[in-house]
């Protein structure tokens, strides 16, 4: 039964890494700026999930703080980038 | 695979199921982000990863860590609330700014102003 969990962890890590690669491809390819910001947001979420799965696999609870910081940083980054796209400046 | 060996078999099956579900949904979401044609279709795709993708992986981690540490483990709930509260705000901001940019540039793929209930005034 340990093998099932090991396989699931490996599958989850590979799938999340592939998802991050697809988001990075969209970020490089995106025709306009908002596509790149959207891909950056998806990349943040995917990397946070990858941190959590890696923390389960390594057996350390210390990656949760990193995941929380990534989640908050992704929110602040995406909101300020879309504010910049809307107005041309972040703080008015 | 050190601490996770102590889990009982039924919990291992549940954790493995939630891990596979969440990572598959996240992968599907970013595939849609790469595959869909217009931006207004694309903005819906990654929410698959932020709703059930994140929820399933966080649920799997919550169950595993709560069993290992023999107490209720609450870090994932904080992360989950943070994700679920911030994602709609972020995407609403991004959608509005994209709509404003597309209308200002006269792009054809932008939705018509009559279909938008609260339109943005563009000088």
Backbone of each chain as ProteinMPNN parsed JSONL, in Angstrom:
{"seq_chain_A": "XXXXXXXXXXXXXXXXXXXXXXXXXXXXXXXXXXXXXXXXXXXXXXXXXXXXXXXXXXXXXXXXXXXXXXXXXXXXXXXXXXXXXXXXXXXX", "coords_chain_A": {"N_chain_A": [[0.82, -1.199, 0.0], [2.108, 1.094, 0.492], [3.347, 1.555, -1.874], [1.355, 2.489, -3.547], [0.839, 5.034, -2.539], [3.331, 6.149, -2.956], [3.468, 6.083, -5.735], [1.349, 7.823, -6.299], [2.298, 10.231, -5.211], [4.544, 10.646, -6.845], [3.307, 10.857, -9.355], [1.772, 13.158, -8.874], [3.751, 15.084, -8.474], [5.044, 15.07, -10.986], [2.914, 15.809, -12.663], [2.289, 18.359, -11.688], [4.659, 19.706, -12.177], [4.674, 19.604, -14.941], [2.406, 21.121, -15.425], [3.305, 23.602, -14.532], [5.232, 24.035, -16.477], [3.6, 24.296, -18.763], [2.194, 26.631, -18.107], [4.336, 28.378, -18.085], [5.077, 28.313, -20.754], [2.836, 29.559, -21.883], [3.227, 32.028, -20.722], [5.53, 32.921, -21.962], [4.646, 32.974, -24.588], [2.339, 34.461, -24.72], [0.045, 36.641, -26.327], [-0.658, 39.259, -25.518], [-0.203, 41.6, -22.775], [-1.867, 40.974, -20.627], [-2.311, 38.251, -20.852], [0.149, 37.241, -20.114], [0.256, 38.033, -17.436], [-1.849, 36.569, -16.369], [-0.887, 33.971, -16.817], [1.309, 34.076, -15.136], [0.05, 34.182, -12.662], [-1.2, 31.644, -12.623], [1.109, 30.128, -12.615], [2.203, 30.751, -10.135], [0.295, 29.564, -8.387], [0.506, 26.865, -9.121], [3.158, 26.309, -8.449], [3.03, 26.661, -5.712], [1.374, 24.516, -4.961], [3.058, 22.459, -5.74], [5.121, 22.789, -3.913], [3.786, 22.001, -1.578], [3.213, 19.302, -2.081], [5.823, 18.355, -2.328], [6.692, 18.827, 0.269], [5.135, 16.957, 1.644], [6.268, 14.653, 0.625], [8.982, 14.784, 1.4], [8.644, 14.83, 4.103], [8.841, 16.994, 5.833], [7.465, 19.645, 7.738], [8.158, 22.221, 7.105], [7.898, 23.423, 4.696], [5.446, 24.554, 4.459], [5.286, 27.183, 5.313], [6.727, 28.445, 3.335], [5.006, 27.923, 1.207], [2.788, 29.401, 1.982], [3.817, 31.993, 1.914], [4.351, 32.174, -0.808], [1.74, 32.063, -1.8], [0.58, 34.445, -0.789], [2.342, 36.319, -1.863], [1.887, 35.889, -4.59], [-0.744, 36.805, -4.839], [-0.467, 39.569, -4.192], [1.365, 40.352, -6.157], [-0.023, 39.801, -8.595], [-2.312, 41.408, -8.361], [-1.172, 43.984, -8.222], [0.085, 44.075, -10.684], [-2.117, 43.932, -12.44], [-3.4, 46.244, -11.735], [-1.512, 48.023, -12.615], [-1.683, 47.536, -15.347], [-4.194, 48.531, -15.789], [-4.239, 51.276, -15.047], [-1.752, 52.349, -15.54], [-0.06, 53.066, -13.559], [0.995, 52.054, -10.278], [0.605, 52.953, -7.617], [-1.509, 55.531, -6.868]], "CA_chain_A": [[0.0, 0.0, 0.0], [3.025, 2.232, 0.431], [3.666, 1.786, -3.28], [0.29, 3.312, -4.135], [1.069, 6.423, -2.123], [4.558, 6.614, -3.627], [3.107, 6.361, -7.134], [0.503, 9.028, -6.355], [3.152, 11.401, -4.981], [5.357, 10.856, -8.04], [2.42, 11.367, -10.402], [1.382, 14.533, -8.565], [4.89, 15.975, -8.717], [5.276, 15.191, -12.428], [1.818, 16.562, -13.279], [2.378, 19.773, -11.321], [5.8, 20.293, -12.89], [4.23, 19.783, -16.325], [1.477, 22.257, -15.429], [4.121, 24.813, -14.445], [5.857, 24.239, -17.785], [2.588, 24.807, -19.694], [1.948, 28.034, -17.77], [5.507, 29.163, -18.497], [5.0, 28.457, -22.212], [1.857, 30.617, -22.167], [3.782, 33.319, -20.309], [6.471, 33.378, -22.995], [4.006, 33.09, -25.885], [1.125, 35.254, -24.631], [0.059, 37.736, -27.309], [-0.721, 40.567, -24.894], [0.361, 41.612, -21.418], [-2.74, 40.337, -19.648], [-2.082, 36.811, -20.913], [1.342, 36.923, -19.326], [-0.061, 38.18, -16.011], [-2.682, 35.414, -16.015], [-0.009, 32.801, -16.759], [2.132, 34.212, -13.928], [-0.795, 33.804, -11.536], [-1.325, 30.187, -12.649], [2.421, 29.581, -12.256], [2.315, 30.889, -8.68], [-0.539, 28.565, -7.713], [1.061, 25.544, -9.387], [4.387, 26.145, -7.67], [2.65, 26.492, -4.31], [0.921, 23.133, -4.789], [4.244, 21.603, -5.858], [5.816, 22.881, -2.624], [3.066, 21.224, -0.569], [3.421, 17.877, -2.367], [7.217, 18.046, -1.993], [6.783, 18.77, 1.721], [4.615, 15.658, 2.057], [7.193, 13.584, 0.253], [10.196, 14.878, 2.205], [8.32, 14.637, 5.501], [9.097, 18.164, 6.673], [6.382, 20.632, 7.689], [8.701, 23.577, 6.981], [7.597, 24.009, 3.392], [4.153, 25.219, 4.478], [5.5, 28.623, 5.409], [7.113, 28.886, 1.991], [3.807, 27.897, 0.365], [1.933, 30.533, 2.373], [4.448, 33.216, 1.404], [4.142, 32.194, -2.257], [0.333, 32.385, -2.066], [0.336, 35.877, -0.541], [3.115, 37.072, -2.855], [1.203, 35.799, -5.871], [-1.9, 37.704, -4.811], [-0.035, 40.966, -4.253], [1.983, 40.584, -7.463], [-0.984, 39.841, -9.692], [-3.185, 42.575, -8.219], [-0.469, 45.218, -8.589], [0.318, 44.071, -12.137], [-3.325, 44.295, -13.183], [-3.61, 47.679, -11.485], [-0.607, 48.738, -13.515], [-2.219, 47.429, -16.709], [-5.413, 49.327, -15.932], [-4.046, 52.708, -14.882], [-0.431, 52.804, -15.952], [0.784, 53.243, -12.377], [0.521, 51.155, -9.233], [0.098, 53.761, -6.501], [-1.909, 56.831, -7.414]], "C_chain_A": [[0.863, 1.262, 0.0], [3.352, 2.582, -1.007], [2.628, 2.677, -3.94], [0.506, 4.781, -3.799], [2.304, 7.001, -2.811], [4.259, 6.967, -5.08], [2.287, 7.638, -7.242], [1.334, 10.284, -6.148], [3.993, 11.704, -6.212], [4.519, 11.424, -9.174], [2.06, 12.827, -10.154], [2.534, 15.49, -8.842], [5.129, 16.174, -10.208], [4.185, 16.042, -13.073], [1.906, 18.045, -12.939], [3.554, 20.448, -12.01], [5.442, 20.552, -14.347], [3.276, 20.971, -16.441], [2.242, 23.573, -15.348], [4.804, 25.104, -15.777], [4.856, 24.815, -18.787], [2.28, 26.273, -19.406], [3.119, 28.911, -18.2], [5.535, 29.351, -20.01], [4.008, 29.552, -22.589], [2.416, 31.982, -21.78], [4.788, 33.831, -21.343], [5.764, 33.712, -24.294], [2.953, 34.183, -25.938], [1.092, 36.467, -25.528], [0.055, 39.108, -26.642], [-0.281, 40.453, -23.44], [-0.533, 40.89, -20.429], [-2.641, 38.812, -19.685], [-0.886, 36.412, -20.065], [1.071, 37.034, -17.832], [-0.905, 36.996, -15.537], [-1.84, 34.153, -15.895], [0.891, 32.865, -15.531], [1.335, 33.817, -12.695], [-0.963, 32.289, -11.457], [-0.015, 29.524, -12.227], [2.642, 29.654, -10.749], [1.547, 29.778, -7.967], [0.045, 27.172, -7.89], [2.317, 25.297, -8.557], [4.074, 25.967, -6.189], [2.177, 25.067, -4.034], [2.095, 22.16, -4.867], [5.056, 21.628, -4.565], [5.131, 22.002, -1.585], [3.278, 19.728, -0.785], [4.86, 17.476, -2.033], [7.411, 17.976, -0.487], [6.224, 17.472, 2.269], [5.621, 14.566, 1.779], [8.439, 13.598, 1.124], [9.918, 14.686, 3.693], [8.645, 15.815, 6.387], [7.913, 19.107, 6.603], [6.879, 22.054, 7.435], [8.38, 24.225, 5.649], [6.245, 24.712, 3.376], [4.3, 26.733, 4.546], [5.888, 29.187, 4.047], [5.899, 28.936, 1.075], [2.891, 29.078, 0.693], [2.498, 31.848, 1.839], [4.258, 33.323, -0.106], [2.71, 32.582, -2.586], [0.079, 33.881, -1.896], [1.092, 36.73, -1.562], [2.491, 37.034, -4.232], [0.011, 36.721, -5.94], [-1.461, 39.161, -4.982], [0.559, 41.282, -5.633], [0.97, 40.717, -8.576], [-1.891, 41.058, -9.595], [-2.446, 43.85, -8.622], [-0.17, 45.245, -10.08], [-0.944, 44.438, -12.896], [-3.723, 45.736, -12.917], [-2.723, 48.514, -12.41], [-1.119, 48.689, -14.95], [-3.426, 48.347, -16.877], [-5.108, 50.823, -15.949], [-2.714, 53.219, -15.409], [0.474, 53.129, -14.794], [0.162, 52.444, -11.243], [-0.101, 51.934, -8.089], [-0.236, 55.143, -7.041], [-1.808, 57.909, -6.352]], "O_chain_A": [[0.433, 2.336, -0.421], [3.604, 3.741, -1.335], [2.956, 3.513, -4.781], [0.376, 5.656, -4.656], [2.331, 8.17, -3.196], [4.714, 7.988, -5.597], [2.49, 8.441, -8.153], [1.115, 11.292, -6.82], [4.149, 12.865, -6.592], [4.943, 12.347, -9.871], [2.04, 13.638, -11.08], [2.327, 16.577, -9.38], [5.385, 17.291, -10.657], [4.47, 16.889, -13.919], [1.634, 18.896, -13.786], [3.471, 21.617, -12.387], [5.836, 21.564, -14.927], [3.32, 21.728, -17.411], [1.882, 24.547, -16.01], [4.945, 26.262, -16.17], [5.195, 25.704, -19.568], [2.122, 27.071, -20.33], [2.926, 30.049, -18.629], [5.954, 30.397, -20.505], [4.269, 30.366, -23.474], [2.117, 32.983, -22.432], [4.885, 35.037, -21.573], [6.19, 34.603, -25.029], [2.68, 34.763, -26.989], [2.029, 37.265, -25.502], [0.696, 40.033, -27.141], [-0.02, 39.36, -22.938], [-0.039, 40.261, -19.493], [-2.86, 38.152, -18.669], [-0.9, 35.385, -19.387], [1.582, 36.237, -17.045], [-0.7, 36.483, -14.437], [-2.046, 33.351, -14.984], [1.207, 31.831, -14.943], [1.873, 33.19, -11.782], [-0.882, 31.707, -10.376], [-0.023, 28.487, -11.564], [3.2, 28.733, -10.153], [2.072, 29.132, -7.06], [0.083, 26.384, -6.945], [2.513, 24.204, -8.027], [4.757, 25.221, -5.488], [2.525, 24.476, -3.012], [2.127, 21.158, -4.152], [5.616, 20.608, -4.164], [5.8, 21.332, -0.798], [3.493, 18.974, 0.164], [5.095, 16.384, -1.515], [8.2, 17.165, -0.002], [6.753, 16.928, 3.238], [5.811, 13.661, 2.592], [8.909, 12.541, 1.546], [10.837, 14.411, 4.465], [8.72, 15.652, 7.605], [7.396, 19.354, 5.514], [6.099, 23.001, 7.538], [8.563, 25.43, 5.48], [5.914, 25.392, 2.405], [3.54, 27.473, 3.92], [5.438, 30.264, 3.655], [5.757, 29.854, 0.267], [2.294, 29.679, -0.201], [1.753, 32.708, 1.37], [4.032, 34.412, -0.633], [2.47, 33.335, -3.53], [-0.553, 34.512, -2.743], [0.57, 37.726, -2.063], [2.547, 38.018, -4.97], [-0.234, 37.353, -6.968], [-2.01, 39.892, -5.806], [0.292, 42.339, -6.204], [1.066, 41.619, -9.408], [-2.211, 41.678, -10.609], [-3.021, 44.709, -9.29], [-0.166, 46.316, -10.687], [-0.879, 45.168, -13.885], [-4.321, 46.384, -13.776], [-3.128, 49.562, -12.912], [-1.01, 49.669, -15.688], [-3.663, 48.878, -17.962], [-5.655, 51.558, -16.772], [-2.576, 54.408, -15.694], [1.65, 53.436, -14.993], [-1.042, 52.185, -11.238], [-1.202, 51.617, -7.641], [0.617, 55.837, -7.594], [-2.104, 59.073, -6.623]]}, "seq_chain_B": "XXXXXXXXXXXXXXXXXXXXXXXXXXXXXXXXXXXXXXXXXXXXXXXXXXXXXXXXXXXXXXXXXXXXXXXXXXXXXXXXXXXXXXXXXXXXXXXXXXXXXXXXXXXXXXXXXXXXXXXXXXX", "coords_chain_B": {"N_chain_B": [[9.757, 9.418, 1.843], [9.392, 8.733, 4.649], [7.988, 9.53, 7.061], [5.478, 9.111, 6.131], [5.028, 6.418, 5.998], [3.761, 5.446, 8.21], [1.067, 5.673, 7.955], [-2.251, 4.274, 7.981], [-3.706, 1.759, 5.756], [-6.174, 2.43, 4.512], [-6.259, 5.188, 4.809], [-4.058, 5.883, 3.321], [-4.965, 5.235, 0.759], [-7.02, 7.139, 0.453], [-5.573, 9.549, 0.615], [-3.87, 9.246, -1.586], [-5.758, 9.215, -3.647], [-6.83, 11.833, -3.48], [-4.527, 13.306, -4.032], [-3.928, 12.558, -6.695], [-6.277, 13.416, -7.971], [-6.238, 16.223, -7.488], [-3.801, 17.082, -8.682], [-4.211, 16.301, -11.31], [-6.387, 17.911, -12.031], [-5.219, 20.434, -11.838], [-3.298, 20.254, -13.827], [-4.966, 19.953, -16.073], [-6.187, 22.462, -16.025], [-4.042, 24.259, -16.595], [-3.416, 23.28, -19.083], [-5.673, 24.018, -20.5], [-5.29, 26.763, -20.284], [-3.158, 27.056, -21.994], [-4.269, 26.186, -24.363], [-6.743, 27.342, -25.13], [-8.475, 29.838, -27.174], [-9.146, 32.723, -27.057], [-8.481, 35.52, -24.797], [-10.521, 35.904, -22.955], [-11.714, 33.443, -22.78], [-9.592, 32.079, -21.787], [-9.158, 33.043, -19.236], [-10.773, 31.645, -17.57], [-9.718, 29.134, -17.303], [-7.421, 28.56, -15.451], [-8.713, 28.635, -12.996], [-9.659, 26.17, -12.424], [-7.481, 24.892, -11.302], [-7.154, 26.487, -9.039], [-9.477, 26.141, -7.596], [-10.661, 23.278, -7.196], [-8.324, 21.867, -7.595], [-6.323, 22.924, -5.851], [-7.79, 22.578, -3.489], [-8.106, 19.771, -3.25], [-5.45, 18.829, -3.078], [-4.594, 20.178, -0.797], [-6.358, 19.051, 1.026], [-5.537, 16.361, 1.02], [-2.95, 16.675, 2.067], [-3.613, 17.751, 4.539], [-5.012, 15.59, 5.772], [-2.977, 13.613, 5.855], [-0.91, 14.863, 7.401], [-2.272, 15.416, 9.756], [-2.744, 12.87, 10.748], [-0.106, 11.926, 11.081], [1.084, 13.753, 12.9], [-0.625, 13.498, 14.986], [-2.557, 15.31, 15.787], [-4.88, 17.994, 15.11], [-4.128, 19.547, 12.134], [-3.505, 22.699, 11.037], [-2.374, 24.358, 9.114], [-2.843, 24.061, 6.373], [-5.449, 24.868, 6.098], [-5.321, 27.585, 6.469], [-3.781, 28.316, 4.231], [-5.554, 27.444, 2.245], [-7.837, 29.072, 2.67], [-6.685, 31.518, 2.104], [-6.051, 31.219, -0.638], [-8.636, 30.758, -1.727], [-9.971, 33.114, -1.137], [-8.46, 35.128, -2.34], [-8.198, 34.559, -5.084], [-10.648, 35.069, -6.722], [-10.768, 37.882, -6.458], [-8.354, 38.707, -7.618], [-8.716, 37.762, -10.274], [-10.955, 39.176, -11.078], [-9.989, 41.811, -11.053], [-8.003, 41.539, -13.029], [-9.51, 40.787, -15.272], [-11.095, 43.068, -15.629], [-9.137, 45.025, -16.177], [-8.091, 43.963, -18.514], [-10.321, 44.116, -20.182], [-10.659, 46.863, -20.315], [-8.263, 47.598, -21.563], [-8.529, 46.26, -24.006], [-10.792, 47.486, -25.084], [-9.876, 50.087, -25.302], [-7.894, 49.741, -27.176], [-9.395, 48.997, -29.303], [-9.87, 46.318, -29.946], [-11.167, 43.433, -31.601], [-11.872, 41.118, -30.325], [-12.826, 41.684, -27.858], [-15.568, 41.584, -25.525], [-18.884, 42.795, -26.31], [-19.99, 46.074, -25.324], [-22.664, 46.162, -24.478], [-23.218, 43.75, -23.381], [-22.073, 43.816, -20.972], [-22.679, 44.252, -17.641], [-21.812, 46.198, -15.7], [-20.298, 48.681, -16.941], [-17.088, 49.984, -17.872], [-16.096, 53.307, -17.875], [-14.635, 54.754, -20.583], [-12.639, 57.3, -21.568]], "CA_chain_B": [[8.844, 8.388, 2.329], [9.76, 8.273, 5.987], [6.898, 9.688, 8.012], [4.201, 8.697, 5.544], [4.861, 4.974, 6.082], [2.956, 5.089, 9.376], [-0.363, 5.818, 7.691], [-2.961, 3.025, 7.685], [-3.902, 1.534, 4.321], [-7.343, 3.158, 3.988], [-5.929, 6.612, 4.707], [-3.15, 6.015, 2.177], [-5.77, 5.253, -0.471], [-7.723, 8.433, 0.351], [-4.583, 10.589, 0.333], [-3.41, 9.064, -2.965], [-6.841, 9.634, -4.533], [-6.919, 13.296, -3.521], [-3.339, 13.834, -4.715], [-4.073, 12.371, -8.142], [-7.363, 14.296, -8.425], [-5.845, 17.636, -7.49], [-2.759, 17.396, -9.661], [-4.787, 16.174, -12.657], [-7.197, 19.098, -12.327], [-4.328, 21.569, -12.077], [-2.7, 20.066, -15.159], [-6.01, 20.271, -17.059], [-6.389, 23.911, -16.042], [-2.987, 24.954, -17.337], [-3.533, 22.897, -20.492], [-6.667, 24.923, -21.071], [-4.662, 28.088, -20.394], [-2.321, 27.087, -23.194], [-4.946, 25.712, -25.566], [-7.912, 28.121, -25.547], [-8.118, 30.81, -28.191], [-9.132, 34.138, -26.685], [-8.133, 35.766, -23.395], [-11.696, 35.803, -22.091], [-11.883, 32.02, -22.487], [-8.422, 31.595, -21.06], [-9.141, 33.474, -17.838], [-11.515, 30.68, -16.77], [-9.061, 27.822, -17.205], [-6.63, 28.25, -14.253], [-9.513, 28.522, -11.782], [-9.761, 24.742, -12.127], [-6.403, 24.582, -10.364], [-7.246, 27.189, -7.765], [-10.617, 25.713, -6.787], [-10.589, 21.915, -6.695], [-6.95, 21.379, -7.592], [-5.719, 23.302, -4.575], [-8.544, 22.015, -2.368], [-7.841, 18.34, -3.103], [-4.079, 18.615, -2.6], [-4.536, 20.629, 0.591], [-7.089, 18.072, 1.837], [-4.657, 15.204, 1.17], [-1.879, 17.046, 2.988], [-4.224, 17.917, 5.867], [-5.278, 14.276, 6.35], [-1.722, 12.92, 6.146], [-0.178, 15.494, 8.5], [-3.022, 15.3, 10.991], [-2.518, 11.527, 11.277], [1.289, 11.774, 11.499], [1.399, 14.546, 14.086], [-1.576, 13.107, 16.019], [-3.359, 16.457, 16.21], [-5.453, 18.651, 13.931], [-3.065, 20.357, 11.541], [-4.333, 23.756, 10.475], [-1.665, 25.215, 8.162], [-3.453, 23.984, 5.042], [-6.706, 25.625, 6.063], [-4.941, 28.988, 6.268], [-3.403, 28.467, 2.821], [-6.748, 27.279, 1.431], [-8.66, 30.281, 2.769], [-5.951, 32.58, 1.392], [-6.23, 30.998, -2.077], [-10.035, 30.885, -2.151], [-10.424, 34.499, -1.026], [-7.728, 36.065, -3.186], [-8.274, 34.283, -6.524], [-11.675, 35.844, -7.444], [-10.405, 39.302, -6.473], [-7.303, 38.859, -8.623], [-9.188, 37.568, -11.646], [-11.85, 40.289, -11.426], [-9.114, 42.932, -11.395], [-7.318, 41.273, -14.298], [-10.491, 40.835, -16.344], [-11.483, 44.462, -15.873], [-8.067, 45.769, -16.846], [-7.98, 43.467, -19.89], [-11.448, 44.671, -20.941], [-10.384, 48.268, -20.574], [-7.192, 47.69, -22.553], [-9.021, 45.829, -25.314], [-11.68, 48.513, -25.632], [-9.083, 51.257, -25.674], [-7.148, 49.441, -28.393], [-10.323, 48.666, -30.366], [-9.736, 44.92, -30.349], [-12.448, 42.841, -31.959], [-12.215, 39.972, -29.482], [-13.405, 42.113, -26.591], [-17.02, 41.474, -25.533], [-19.612, 44.023, -26.599], [-20.316, 46.805, -24.094], [-24.03, 45.965, -24.024], [-23.3, 42.519, -22.605], [-21.353, 44.01, -19.713], [-23.63, 44.967, -16.793], [-21.234, 47.415, -15.145], [-19.259, 48.981, -17.908], [-16.072, 50.936, -17.442], [-16.106, 54.489, -18.731], [-13.355, 55.036, -21.216], [-12.722, 58.629, -22.2]], "C_chain_B": [[9.295, 7.886, 3.686], [8.566, 8.332, 6.92], [5.592, 9.14, 7.46], [3.99, 7.19, 5.609], [3.958, 4.557, 7.242], [1.466, 5.159, 9.109], [-0.996, 4.448, 7.519], [-3.346, 2.956, 6.21], [-5.067, 2.354, 3.782], [-7.042, 4.641, 3.85], [-4.965, 6.864, 3.557], [-3.921, 6.075, 0.873], [-6.463, 6.596, -0.64], [-6.747, 9.536, -0.037], [-4.098, 10.479, -1.115], [-4.474, 9.519, -3.948], [-6.914, 11.16, -4.627], [-5.709, 13.918, -4.209], [-3.484, 13.733, -6.227], [-5.146, 13.296, -8.701], [-6.895, 15.743, -8.54], [-4.801, 17.95, -8.532], [-3.288, 17.256, -11.081], [-5.613, 17.406, -13.007], [-6.324, 20.315, -12.596], [-3.686, 21.482, -13.456], [-3.703, 20.39, -16.26], [-6.22, 21.778, -17.176], [-5.304, 24.627, -16.823], [-2.955, 24.512, -18.795], [-4.564, 23.755, -21.197], [-6.125, 26.33, -21.239], [-3.804, 28.174, -21.646], [-3.139, 26.896, -24.464], [-6.042, 26.66, -26.06], [-7.51, 29.323, -26.391], [-8.049, 32.244, -27.673], [-8.859, 34.304, -25.194], [-9.311, 35.546, -22.472], [-12.136, 34.357, -21.901], [-10.778, 31.542, -21.549], [-8.465, 31.943, -19.585], [-9.918, 32.499, -16.961], [-10.708, 29.43, -16.474], [-8.275, 27.622, -15.903], [-7.44, 28.187, -12.966], [-9.815, 27.069, -11.445], [-8.684, 24.341, -11.125], [-6.566, 25.278, -9.03], [-8.468, 26.767, -6.97], [-10.443, 24.281, -6.291], [-9.182, 21.337, -6.736], [-6.269, 21.664, -6.272], [-6.456, 22.64, -3.419], [-8.217, 20.541, -2.166], [-6.436, 18.093, -2.561], [-3.951, 19.057, -1.142], [-5.266, 19.662, 1.52], [-6.239, 16.827, 2.071], [-3.555, 15.492, 2.18], [-2.409, 17.195, 4.419], [-4.459, 16.571, 6.531], [-3.984, 13.589, 6.756], [-1.02, 13.522, 7.356], [-0.931, 15.401, 9.811], [-2.833, 13.91, 11.603], [-1.097, 11.399, 11.812], [1.538, 12.504, 12.818], [0.42, 14.311, 15.229], [-2.323, 14.3, 16.602], [-3.944, 17.067, 14.944], [-4.437, 19.663, 13.418], [-3.731, 21.442, 10.705], [-3.645, 24.633, 9.442], [-2.361, 25.242, 6.805], [-4.728, 24.797, 4.963], [-6.404, 27.103, 5.852], [-4.587, 29.231, 4.804], [-4.639, 28.387, 1.93], [-7.647, 28.498, 1.471], [-8.007, 31.415, 1.987], [-6.158, 32.448, -0.121], [-7.668, 31.298, -2.495], [-10.53, 32.319, -2.057], [-9.744, 35.373, -2.075], [-7.919, 35.811, -4.677], [-9.388, 35.04, -7.242], [-11.345, 37.324, -7.529], [-9.373, 39.572, -7.571], [-7.863, 38.782, -10.036], [-10.189, 38.64, -12.05], [-11.054, 41.52, -11.829], [-8.523, 42.745, -12.785], [-8.291, 41.338, -15.465], [-10.92, 42.255, -16.67], [-10.391, 45.222, -16.603], [-7.895, 45.285, -18.281], [-9.093, 44.03, -20.76], [-11.192, 46.127, -21.293], [-9.309, 48.433, -21.643], [-7.694, 47.315, -23.94], [-9.947, 46.864, -25.931], [-10.901, 49.736, -26.076], [-8.312, 51.009, -26.96], [-8.062, 49.107, -29.554], [-10.196, 47.242, -30.862], [-11.105, 44.308, -30.618], [-12.857, 41.736, -31.009], [-12.792, 40.389, -28.139], [-14.919, 41.958, -26.646], [-17.665, 42.838, -25.776], [-19.976, 44.751, -25.306], [-21.721, 46.532, -23.586], [-24.152, 44.695, -23.188], [-22.669, 42.675, -21.232], [-22.232, 44.809, -18.763], [-23.049, 46.228, -16.159], [-20.042, 47.809, -16.002], [-18.296, 50.02, -17.345], [-16.097, 52.111, -18.407], [-14.713, 54.745, -19.275], [-13.458, 56.378, -21.917], [-12.311, 58.555, -23.67]], "O_chain_B": [[9.557, 6.693, 3.838], [8.171, 7.322, 7.502], [4.703, 8.751, 8.219], [2.896, 6.714, 5.31], [3.445, 3.438, 7.256], [0.671, 4.746, 9.954], [-0.364, 3.544, 6.973], [-3.317, 3.963, 5.502], [-4.96, 2.923, 2.695], [-7.498, 5.288, 2.908], [-5.025, 7.901, 2.897], [-3.589, 6.857, -0.018], [-6.498, 7.141, -1.743], [-7.042, 10.359, -0.903], [-3.934, 11.492, -1.795], [-4.158, 10.134, -4.967], [-7.044, 11.715, -5.718], [-5.836, 14.935, -4.891], [-3.204, 14.686, -6.955], [-4.969, 13.892, -9.764], [-7.124, 16.404, -9.553], [-4.891, 18.977, -9.205], [-2.874, 18.0, -11.97], [-5.558, 17.895, -14.135], [-6.633, 21.131, -13.465], [-3.546, 22.483, -14.16], [-3.355, 21.021, -17.258], [-6.406, 22.308, -18.271], [-5.602, 25.508, -17.629], [-2.52, 25.272, -19.659], [-4.368, 24.171, -22.339], [-6.449, 27.017, -22.208], [-3.726, 29.223, -22.286], [-2.755, 27.384, -25.527], [-6.256, 26.779, -27.266], [-6.367, 29.777, -26.341], [-7.026, 32.911, -27.824], [-8.987, 33.355, -24.422], [-9.151, 35.065, -21.35], [-12.864, 34.063, -20.953], [-10.997, 30.726, -20.654], [-7.884, 31.235, -18.762], [-9.755, 32.508, -15.741], [-10.983, 28.735, -15.496], [-8.445, 26.575, -15.279], [-6.927, 27.736, -11.942], [-10.186, 26.759, -10.313], [-8.935, 23.552, -10.214], [-6.169, 24.739, -7.997], [-8.509, 27.008, -5.763], [-10.12, 24.063, -5.124], [-8.876, 20.409, -5.987], [-5.706, 20.767, -5.644], [-5.824, 22.185, -2.465], [-8.063, 20.098, -1.028], [-6.247, 17.249, -1.685], [-3.286, 18.396, -0.344], [-4.854, 19.467, 2.664], [-6.213, 16.29, 3.179], [-3.258, 14.665, 3.042], [-1.743, 16.817, 5.382], [-4.152, 16.402, 7.711], [-3.884, 13.044, 7.855], [-0.58, 12.791, 8.243], [-0.314, 15.317, 10.873], [-2.768, 13.773, 12.825], [-0.893, 10.826, 12.882], [2.129, 11.945, 13.741], [0.599, 14.854, 16.32], [-2.68, 14.297, 17.78], [-3.552, 16.702, 13.836], [-3.953, 20.517, 14.162], [-4.451, 21.131, 9.756], [-4.261, 25.569, 8.933], [-2.464, 26.289, 6.165], [-5.063, 25.348, 3.914], [-7.135, 27.796, 5.146], [-5.024, 30.212, 4.203], [-4.773, 29.155, 0.977], [-8.166, 28.922, 0.439], [-8.683, 32.177, 1.296], [-6.41, 33.44, -0.805], [-7.905, 31.996, -3.481], [-11.417, 32.713, -2.814], [-10.378, 36.263, -2.642], [-7.814, 36.747, -5.471], [-9.122, 35.619, -8.295], [-11.607, 37.96, -8.549], [-9.494, 40.523, -8.343], [-7.543, 39.609, -10.89], [-10.277, 38.989, -13.227], [-11.381, 42.193, -12.807], [-8.535, 43.658, -13.61], [-7.961, 41.871, -16.524], [-11.089, 42.61, -17.836], [-10.669, 45.975, -17.536], [-7.592, 46.079, -19.171], [-8.87, 44.38, -21.919], [-11.466, 46.573, -22.407], [-9.418, 49.291, -22.518], [-7.343, 47.956, -24.93], [-9.908, 47.103, -27.138], [-11.217, 50.351, -27.095], [-8.093, 51.93, -27.747], [-7.59, 48.945, -30.679], [-10.388, 46.972, -32.048], [-12.083, 44.629, -29.942], [-14.044, 41.433, -30.883], [-13.205, 39.534, -27.355], [-15.514, 42.174, -27.702], [-17.081, 43.884, -25.491], [-20.245, 44.105, -24.293], [-21.968, 46.651, -22.385], [-25.073, 44.567, -22.381], [-22.727, 41.756, -20.415], [-22.517, 45.971, -19.057], [-23.742, 47.243, -16.089], [-18.927, 47.327, -15.805], [-18.641, 50.815, -16.472], [-16.117, 51.921, -19.623], [-13.752, 54.928, -18.528], [-14.308, 56.551, -22.79], [-12.318, 59.572, -24.365]]}, "name": "protein", "num_of_chains": 2, "seq": "XXXXXXXXXXXXXXXXXXXXXXXXXXXXXXXXXXXXXXXXXXXXXXXXXXXXXXXXXXXXXXXXXXXXXXXXXXXXXXXXXXXXXXXXXXXXXXXXXXXXXXXXXXXXXXXXXXXXXXXXXXXXXXXXXXXXXXXXXXXXXXXXXXXXXXXXXXXXXXXXXXXXXXXXXXXXXXXXXXXXXXXXXXXXXXXXXXXXXXXXXXXXXXXXXXXXXXX"}
